[in-house]
């Protein structure tokens, strides 16, 4: 897992502000049941130096409402949260 240097300002999957981003090369598991910090995580496959990776965009409860729509939260620049 790593944090990419070229992280976008908004999630490219849902165009919503996100709290943090991580990039994964190997296997992974996701369980957000009753997660106190994140309401949603979006997944975006990317190529890094010719290898397949997956970027995770972690959205807090404040950034995404219960119905899954975006809230009016200001975007967070990755690495400054």
Secondary structure, 3 states (H helix, E strand, C coil): CECCCCCCCCCCCCCCCCCEEEEECCCCCCCCCCCCCEEEEEEEEEEECCEEEEEEEEEECCCECCCCCECCCCCCCCCCC
